[in-house]
Amino acid sequence: RAIEDPSLVDYIRERRITLDICPTSNVRTNCVASLETHPLRQLWQAGVQITLNSDDPPMFHTTLLDEYRLAVTHMGFTLSELAHMSLTAVRSSLLPANERQQLEASFQYEIERLAL
């Protein structure tokens, strides 16, 4: 719901706060009316660091792959944008710095290998 407050969006972007977003959960809990009206794209275009997540897969009958598919089919994200979101997730993780750097290097290698 941060998108409803432009000053909050500015605050989040300026402080590089990462938002972990779960579109299926957001729709099923009535935080947003539909996938088509989900503010994921707006947050992305506003320069907010976002990641896709599956929240509670058994409860919402979704997976991380499902969430990525929804981002493509309902919100128009490209594979390159999804790759960037994945890197954001790695960079925002709470792993120890050396493990995070190794994981980021691995992701970066695969992204380059896939030419995304």
Disulfide bonds with the S-S distance in Angstrom:
none
